[in-house]
Amino acid sequence: MSAISGPSDGPVAVTGAAGFVGAHLVKNLVEHGYDVRACVRDTGREDKMSYLRDIAAKGPGKVTFFSCDLYDAAKGAYDEPFAGCSAVFHVAADIGSDADTYGRITPLKQYEGIVDMTAAIMESCRKAGTVKRVIYTSSVAAILGPGGPDRSDDHIFTEDDWCGGTYETLEERHTQEDGEMVWTNEKRAYGKGKLDAERLCNDFGEEHGIDVISICPFHIMGPLMGVPHDTTWQHRLGVALAGEREMEAHGTMKWNIIDVRDIAEAQRLAAESEVATNASRYCLVAKDESGEPTGEEFLDLLQALFPNHNVCGGYRPEPTGERFRCRCTKAINELGLEPYSIEDTLRDTGNSLIELGCVPASA
């Protein structure tokens, strides 16, 4: 299949459209004139729908909303929104966040949820008969997660790296040297799930003539559109801004930060790219070492950007100098991505948290 030529090729669909990445992707597409079919779990959630409606009102593209649950994907829940689409952006991966509705998450449930639901999404793309490209939001966990070959401390991870790629089954993938299974670690099940989902998509695309391109982000930050986006990494930044010492438990954490707006831009560029083909993958990560701060550097930078806040209550971890080295060089060179600076990303994240009332104006 070829790249999509733009809005004139027809509508595009976005799964997980109300989420942090999904909402920014909808915004990017609408700003570039696309007719977007936004798939959300619950169109009755006004706290999420409000910012999507704001995007739709500004145009110049338009948005049509569909209520779709990933748990119903195998029943054809996405057949209607995908029908007639030139591209599908599969962002949704909210597996296990609602225990009251879906039951307690387990590692196996998380793994199967990622792989089986991705397979169902691909089947709906096939049934549409018009989908040229699928842009799949994978994760850097599929690249540098546990189980891969030993690498030097200064190894810079690239799209050629795969986590645990030599293991054939989930059980083999998550065992210790003494044979005891350790795949009860949900993060490991997540990485293996994303790896296998990527490969499933690539094989499906080869068989059915659909280009599937994977986007692999790391620590995602950037401006929040609403309070529901106050989760994961941006929430951790907000906790530090509020003066809480929660990050003391993660002091040795090695950051690798990408702006959510860069992810949205890269996804659209990948759909339109004549260079990308089926099975292409792109690390959406730091553009250089500035986006790979140590725990100490991260807090110091945040303090410099927000001098009215006592970041992390003054706590700073012992410097280690260790970094997660992975760069978005391929996305820059092949897609023409121009990433935000780390300063702009952290500043815009913090300011949006303050504007939404998630963090006090000073602390």
N, C-alpha and C positions, 0 to 999 in steps of 0.2 A: 504493500500500500504506500501511497505518497503522503506528504504532509498536508494538513488542511491549509487552504489559502487565506483563511480569515473568515469574518462573519458571513460573507457571501456563500460559503459552503453549507450553511444551514446552522441550526441550533446545536448547542453543546450542553452536556449534562454534568453536574457536579454532585457527587455524593458527599455526605457529611458537611453540607453547605453552611450550617449554623456554627460549626466549630471554628477554632482559632484560625487554622490554615484554610479551611473551606470558605469562610466568610471573606477573607482577604483575596482568595482566588476569584470568588464571585465578583468582588469589587473590581479587580484587575480586568476581568473579562468584559464586564459591563462598560467600564471606562474605555475599552477598545472596540465597543460597538457590537459585542456578541449578544445573541438571544440565548439566555442561560436558563436551563431547567434546573432549579435548585431543589435537591432532594434532602429533606430534613425528616427527623424521626417524628416530630410532633409540631404541626403548624399552629397548634393552640398555645405554644410556649411564647407568650408575648415578650418575655425578657430576651428571647433569642430572635424572634421575628422582627422586632422593632428596627434593629440595625440593618437587617436584610431589606426591609421595606425602604429604609432611607437610601440604601444603595440603588434600589430599583427606581426610586423617584428621581434620582439625579441623572440617570442615563449616561451616555446616549443609547446604550443597549437596553434590553429589557429582561425582566426576570419573571418566570412562571414557577410557582411553588408546587411541589409534590410531597405528600406525606409517605415516606418509605422507611421501613425498618429492616436493617440488615438481617435480623433473625427471620425475616420473611423473604429474603432474596431468592432462596431455592424454590419458592412458590411463585416466582415471576413478579415480585413486587416492583421491580425496576423495568419491566418490559415496556410499560406505557411511557415513562419519561425518556427512555433511551430511543424509542421509535423515531426514526427520521433524523437522528443526531449524526453529525460528522465526527464528533470526538466525545469521549467520556473521560472525565477526571475523577478517578476513584480515590477519594480522600478518606472516607469514613472507615474508622477502625476502633470505634468506641466499644470494646468488648469487655464486659464485666463491670462497668461503672455503675450499673443500677441493679444491685443485688436483690432488692425487693421485688423487682419485676422479673429478672432473668435468673435469679439464684446465685449462690456464691461462686465466685470465679475460682477455678482450679487451673494449674498449669496446662493440663491436657485440654481443658475446655477453651483456654485462651489460644492454644496452638490450633486446635480444630476450627475455632471461630475465625481466625485469620485466614487459614487455608481454604476451608470449605466455603466461607462466604465470598471470598475472592473468586473462587471457581464459579459460584452462582452469578456473580456480577459479570464475569466474562461470558457466560452463557447468554445472559440478557443482551450483551453487546452483539453477540453472534446473531441472535434472533432478530435484532433490529435491521440487519442487512445493509446498513448505511454507514456504520462506524468505521472510520479509517484508522483512527488512533485512540489508544487508551493510555492515559498518563496515570501511572500507579504510584501512589504515595507509599513507598516502602519505609525504610529506616536505616540509619547508619549502623544499627544493631545487626543488620544483615551483612555488614562489612567488617566491623571490628569487634563483634561480640565474642564471647568465650568459645573455645573449641577450635580456633584456627591454628595454623602452624606457628611455631615460635618465631618471634620477630625481635630485632634489636630495639632498644629503648628509643632510638632516634628514627625509627621507621616512620615514613610518611604514608599513611594509608591512602589508597586510590580505589577507583572503581573496579580494579582487577582483583581486589581482595574480597574474600568471602569468609564469613564466620563459620567455623565448623564444617566447611564444605566437603570434607572427606568422609563425613559420617553419613551412613545410609538411613538410619532411623532415629526417631526422637529419643528412644531409649539408649541407643549407642552414643548419641550426641551428648547426653547428660549423665555420664558416669565418672566417678573418680578412679584413681589408679588402683584402689583396692576393690573396684567393682561395684561399690555402693552407688546407687542411683542418686543423682543430685538434680534431676530435672524438675524437682518440686520448686526450684527457684523460678518464679514467674518471669523474671526478666530474660532468663535463658530460653524459656518456652517462647517468649515474644520474638527474640532474635531468630530462632530456628523457624518460627512460623513465617516471619517476613522473608527469610531466605527461600523457603520452599514455595511461598506464594509468588515470589518473583520468578522463580524457575517455571512454575506452573503457567504463569502468564506468558512467559516467553515461548514455551512449547505450544500453548493454545494459539498464540498469535501466528506462529509459524504454520500451524496446521490450517488455520482459517483465514489467513491473509489479512490480519489486523496487526498493525504495528503497536507493540506495547513497550512503553518507555518508563523506566523506574526512576523515581526521585527519592534520594536517600538523605533526609535531613538529620541534624544532630540536635544541639540544644537550641530550641526555637524561642526567640523573643521578638519584641516589637510592640507597636501600639495595640492595646485592647480595644475592641469595639463595644464591649458590654461587660457587665459583671460576670456573666457565665464564662468569660475567657480568663478569669482570674484563677488559673490552674497551673500545674506543673512548674516549668522553669520561671515563667513570669511571676507566678505566685511566690516562688522562693526569693526572687528579687524584691518583691513587695514586702515580704517578711523582714528582709535585711534592712530595707528603707525605714520600716516602722521601728527599728531599734531592737528587734528581738534577736536573741542569740541562737536561734534555731540552726543556723548554718554552722555553728560550732561542731555539730555532729557530722558535718560534711566538709570539714576544714581542708582535707587533703584532696578534695574534688578537683578534677582537671576539666576546665571548661573548653568547649568548642562551639562558638555561638554563630548562628545565622539568623538574619532578620526574616520574619514571616512574610514581609513584602517581597523579599528576594525569592522566597519559595514560590509565591504566587506568580511572579514575573517569569521565573524559570519554567514553570509548568506550561504557561501559555507559549513561551518561546519554543519549548520542546514540541508542542503540538504543531507549531508552524514551521519547524526546522526541516530543511532539506538534507541536513547532515545526519540527524538522528534517524535510526532505523529500529526495526524490531530488536529487542533485547539490549538496546542502549540503556545505560544507567548513568546517573549524575549524582555525585556527592554534593549536597547542599549544606555546606559547612563554612568554616572560616576561610576568608580569602588570603590571609597571611597570619603570621604569629600574633598580631595584635588581637585577633579573635580567638586566641587560644590561651587566655590568661590562667595563671595558677589561682588557687583559692584566695591567696593574699592579694594578688594583683586585681582580681575581680572586685573585691571589697574596697580597695584603695581607689580604683577607678570610679566606682559608684559614689564614694565619698566626695571625690573631686567634682563630680557632676551635680551632686545634691548636698551642698555645704550646710544647708539648714537641717539636715538629718544626721543623727548619730548612728551611722550605718553599722548594723549588727551589734549595737551596744558597745562599740569600740573594740570588739573582739577581732583579732587577726590570727590566722593559723601560722604555724611555723613554715617558712618558705622551703619548698622542695625543689623547685625548678623543673618539675616534671610536667609534661604537656601531652594532650591528645593531639597528635599531629595528623591532620587530614585537611585537605584544601579543596576549594571549589574551582580549581584551575580549569578543569575540563568544561564546566558550565560557562566560564568566562570566555574560553577560547572558541568553543563550538557553538554556543547559543548566544553569545554576545551579552551575557549578564554583566551588569555593573553594580556590584554589591554595595550596600550601605556600609558606612564606617561603624566600628564597634561603639564609638562614642554616640553617634546618632541613634543607634539601635537601643542602647541602654537608656539614653535620655528620653526617647520617645516612649519606651516601655514604662519608665518611672512616672513620667508626666501623665500618661493615660491612667495609670493606677490612682494617682492623686485626683485627677479630674472625675473619675468614677466613684470616688469616696472609698476606695479599697485601702488607701494609705493616707494618713494625715499630711497636711501641707508642710508640716515640720515635725520633727520627732527627735 
